[in-house]
Amino acid sequence: MGRTVTLDERHFKAAEDKARQLGTTPQRYIHSLIDAASLTFDEILAPVREQFRQSGVTEEELDQAVTKARNAVHKRSRRKTRR
C-alpha cells in the first residue's frame, strides 16, 4: 500500500540534491534514511567491527593510533588558540 508524504520545497530540494550526489532518486534516498533510522547501534557498527576483525589490527594498536591522533588534534588546537 502506497502512502503520500508532503514535503515543503526546501526539504524536497535538499533530498533531491543529496540523492543526486549519491546517484539515486529522492524517493530511494528518503527510503534509505527511514531504513537507517530503524537500525540499532550494533547493526550500524557490525560492518565496521567485521572490517576491524579482518584487518588483523589489535585493540592495543587501535588504541595507540587513536591516542596519537587525539594528541595531534589537541596540539593543533592549542596552537590555534595561542594566535
N, C-alpha and C positions, 0 to 999 in steps of 0.2 A: 504494500500500500504506500503510495507516494504522499508526501505532505509538502506544503509550501511554507518557506520561511522568508519573510520580507526583510531585506537589508537596506539601510539607507545608502545613498550614493557613495558616501565616504568609505563605508565598510566594504561595499562591493568592489570599489576601485582598489582598496588595499588587498583584498583577496585575489582580485584579477592580476594585480602587479606581482604578488608573491607567486601565484600559480604560474605566471609566465616565466619567472626566474627559475622555477623548478621544472619547467617543461611539462606542465599539466594543465588541466582546466580548473576554473574556480570551483566548480562543483566537487571535483575529486580532491582538491586541496582542502576544502571545508570538511569533506568526509574524513580525510586523514586527521584533521585536528580533533574531530569528535572521537575517532577511534583512539587516538593517542591519549585523550583526556580520560579514557576509561582504563588505561593501563596502571598497574601498581608500580611502585618504585622498583621492586625486584624485577618485574617484567621489563622495565625500561633498561635496567642495568645488566640484564642477562647477556646481551651480546658483548658488552664491554668486559664483563667478567670472563666470558669464554675466550675472547681475544687475549686477555691478560694471561689466562691459563696456558694458552697455546704459545705465547711469546717466550716462555721459559724464564722470564724475569722473576726474581724472588720478591717477596713482600719487602724485605730489607732493602733491596736495590731500589724499589719503587719509593720507599720512604726517604732514602738518601737523595734521590732525584727531586722529589717534591720539596724537601728541605732546602736543597741547593737553589731551586728555582724561587722559592719563597724568600730566601735571604737576598737573592739578586734583586727581586722586586722591591723589597724593603730598602735596600741600599740605594736604588734609583730614586725611590720616592723621597728618601731623606735628602738626597742631593737637590731635588726639585724644590723642596720646602725651604732650603737654605738660600735660594736665589732671591 
